[in-house]
């Protein structure tokens, strides 16, 4: 019975860590892009079609 509890706790922990990693994988690059976007526009300005 102790082994079953350990397995359940491990599965719950892995699910929680998976959710945290997915959120971090989306949020952290978004924060960096918000900081870098003005410099990217200065280095590579948007094309103006004529």
Secondary structure, 3 states (H helix, E strand, C coil): CHHHHHHHHHHHHHHHHHHHHHHHHHHHHHHHHHHHHHHHHHHCCCCCCC
